[in-house]
Amino acid sequence: MIKVGVFYPKNADTKFDMTYYLEKHLPMVRKKVGAALKGISVEEGIFGAQPGTSPTYAVVAHLSFDSVDAFLTAFLPVAPEVQGDIKNYTNVEPVIQFSEVKL
């Protein structure tokens, strides 16, 4: 299994509409990529390494797929629409990481 990590950096100017993300964007992603998407988790940063410090990321999402090929087959045809929606909930460019689940 692989996870596609989507990391939204936190800075002084970061805006992130969590309601839109949870109620509009992610349901659209689920619908567009279909059964290839095995699960989603979403985390909202509360602080950094020390309490009271700013988190490195405002939001982190992990999308699970059976393989990189399963992701690419499902995502590439809908990528323009999914990526085009980013401006509707945030003003930061997400950082993407593919990871292989080991445990």
N, C-alpha and C positions, 0 to 999 in steps of 0.2 A: 504494500500500500504506500502511496505517496500523499504528502500534504503540500498544498500550495499555500504558502504563508503570504498574507497581504498586510504589510506594515505601513501604517499612516503616521509619519513623523509628527511629533509635537514640537511646536515652536510658539513664540509669542503671538504670531498672527494666525495660527491654525484655527480653522472653523470646521466643525464636523456636526452634521445633523443626524444624530443617532436614530431618531424616529424615522426619518426618511430611509436611512440605511436599512433598518430592520423591517420596516413595513412595505417599502417599495423596491429598493435595490436588490436585496437578497432574494425575495420571492421571484423577481424577474430573472435573476441568475439561475435559481432552481428550475424555473420553467424552461429557460433557454438551453441549459446543458443537460437537463433530463436525468435519466436514471444513472448516468455515469457519475454523477455527484453522489457520494456515499454519506456525506455529513458535513456540517458547518459548525464551527464554534467561533464566537465573537467575544473579545475581551476589551474592556475600556480601561486605559491606563489611569491609575490613581496617584501614583508617585514613583519616583526613581529609586535608586539604591538606598537612599535615606528618606525616612518619613519627612514630608513637607517639601521635598524637591520635586521638580517637574518630571513627569514620566518621559522616557525617550520616545515613546509612541503614544499617540492619542488613542488609537484603536489598533488591534491586531485581530485578523481573521484567519482561520485555517479552514481550507476546503479539502476534503478527502476524496481521493480517486483510487481506483485499483492500480493504475499505472500512469506513467507520463503519456503513453500513447492514448490511453482512454481520455485523459484530460485534453490533449491536443485535438483529438477527433471531435470531442464535444464542444470545446471552447472556440477553436479557430473560426468556425463559420459564424459565430455570434459575437466575436471579439469587438468589432466596431460598435455595436449597440451597447454592450456591457461597459466598455471603456468610455463611451460617449456619455454615459449616465453619471460618471464620477463627479462632474462639475455640479451636479444637482445636490450633492451632500457634503462635499469638502473642497477646500481650496489648496490642498497639498497633493503632491504626486506620491502615490504609494510605491513602496519598495517591495519587490516580489522575490520570494525564495522558494525553490522546490526542495523538498526534503524527503528522504526515504525513512519511513517509520521503522524503528528497530525494536521498540518495546511497547 
